[in-house]
Amino acid sequence: MNDRTRLVTGLATGAFAAGLLAASPVDAATKDVDVNDGKFFSPQTVSSAVGGSVHWAASGVDDHSVTQDDLLFDTGTPRAGLTLTRTFSAGTYPYHCSKHGDQGMVGTVNVAPQVVSAPAGPAFTVKWAAAGTDTGTTFDVKYRVASGPWKTWRNNTSAKSMVFGKGGPVAVARGKSYSFQVRSGTGAKESLFSPIKPFRAS
């Protein structure tokens, strides 16, 4: 490889990496949640990235569960010493302890979709699931342009990501803002729609 090839390759790789970093500010590392005998989850609200994991572990001796409100995940009958790890696709996941939920033992996992400024040009990629995610197998995706109305992009798709602005649903204009929300599901079970992910095309 000559010096010119190294320079061009380095610049291209750096530019692509910079685009990924700029578009992916949420850490995908595992987040730990304490299932506490004080009848609370700590932290109560967790924000994770697409492909990030949440690990729940009981720190006391009481019986508890981790039960997503629509049963996308559930540790079952409350028991002592429970642990659970889930790797998340985009969505908002309210959950509770089935024994103590009416006493305020509730929590939420928030996962916004990811936007990557690739491929080249004004079109860009929106990602809502990864190879290891286990919180849904089908996804509803909606978008809006600037402050316009929300519109459906995909319903019940098994795709984990798609290029927005290449073959639809709209032609992407540089400098314009686009926003996305995603809901994950399996059969009749589904999350709530995710936090809004905004992106300005460049």
N, C-alpha and C positions, 0 to 999 in steps of 0.2 A: 504494500500500500504506500503510495507516494504522499508527500506532504500536502499537496492540494486535496487529494482524496480524504486524508485524515481531517483536514480543516472543514471540508464540506460535510463529511459525516458527523463530525463533532458539533457543527452548528445546527444541523438538522435534528440530531438527537437531543441537543440542549433545548432547542425551541419546542420540541414535542414534550419533553419532560417538564419544561416551564409551564406549558399549557395544562398538563395534567395536575401539576401542583397548584396552579392558580384556580383550577376548577374543583379541587378535592380538599377543602380545608379541614374536614372532619376526620379525626384519627380513626383508622379501622381496627385498632387494637381491641382486645377483649376488655369489656367494662365489667367490674365486679359489683354485685348488689348483695347486701347483707339482708338475710331474712331473719328479722329480729324478734325476740320474745316480747319486746315492748309493743308488739302488734303494729309494726311498720316495716316498710322496705327502705333501705338506705343505700344510695340515694333513691328518692321516690320517683324522680324523672330522670331518664337517661337518654342522651342523644348519641346515636351511633351512625356509622357510615354504612352504605351498601356493602355487604360482605363482612361487616364487623360483627362481633359476637358479644353477647351478654351472658354472664355466668352468675347464677344465683346460688347462694350457699347459706344454710341455717347456722347461726352462731350460738343458738341456745338448745334447749331440750324439749320445747313445746312442739306440738304437732301443727304443721303449716302446709299450705300448698302454694304453687305458682300457677294460676289458672287464667289464661287469656280470656277476655270477656266473651269472645265468640268461639272459644276452644280451639284456636289455631295451635296453641300449645297448652299442656296441662300436666302437672305432676300427679294428678289423680287424688286419691283419698289422702287427706292431711296426715303427715307423719313427721317424726323427728329426724333431724339429720339430713334433710333433703338437699339435693343439688340438682341443677339443671343448667344446660348451656344451649343456647340457640344462636344461629348465625342468620342475620336479618336481611331480608329484601325490604324495599321501600314501603312505608306505611306508618300509621300511628296505631300502637298496640296497647290499649288499656288492659290491665290485668288486676287480679285480686287474690287474696287468700280465701279459699272457700269456707274456712272456719271463722275467719276474723274480718272478712271484707265489710260486714255491716258495722264494724267497729273502727273503720277507717284504714284498714290494712289494704291499700290499693297502690298501684304504680302505673307508670306509662313508659314505653319505649318509643322514641321518635326517630324515624329514619327517612330523611329526604332523599329523593333521587339524586344521582350524580350526573354532572354535565361535563363533557370533555370537548375542548375546542379542536376537534379533529373529525373528519378528514380535512384536507386543505380546502380553503374557500369558506364562504359564509355558513354552509351547513355544519352541523355539529352533532355529536352523539349524546344521547340521553340513556343512562344505565340505571336500571331499577332492581336488578338481581345479579348474583354471581354464581359461579359453579357450586359453591358450598352452601348457599342459603337454603334454609329449611323452614321458612315461615310462609310459604306459598308456592304454588306451581303455575298459577295463572294471574294475570295482572290487568287492571283497568288503568289507563293512562289518559289524563286530560291536560290541556294546555290553554294558555291565553296569550294574546299578543298585546304588549303594553298593559293598559288597564281595561282592555276589552273583556267581553264575556268569556267564561270558561267553555271550552269545546272538547268533545271526545276525540282523542287521537286513536286509541286502541281500546277495545273491550275484550276481556277474556283471552288475551294473548299469552302464549307460552314463551314468547321471545323474552330474553333478559335485557336487551338493549336494542335501540334502533337509531338510525340517522334521521334527524329532524331537518326538513328542508331539502331533502334529496328525493324527489318523487312524491312530495307532499309532506304534511297536509297544506303547507303554505310555502311560498318562496321567502327565504330568509333574507332580510335586509340588514346590512352592516349598520351598527349603531343602535339598532332597535332591541328592545327588551322582550324576552319570552319567559314565561313561568310554567312550571310543571308540578303536578301532583299525581301520586300513584297509590293504588290500593292493591294489596296482595291477598290472594285467597286460595283455598283448596276446597273444591266442591262448593257447598253452600256456606262454608265458613270463610270469613274475610276480616281483614283489618279495616280500620277507618282510613280515610285518605291521609296521605303523608303531609308533613309540613311543606309549605310552598318552597320550591327551588327556583329562584330567578336566575336569568343568564342574559347578558348583553352580547349580541353577536359582534364579532370584530373582523 
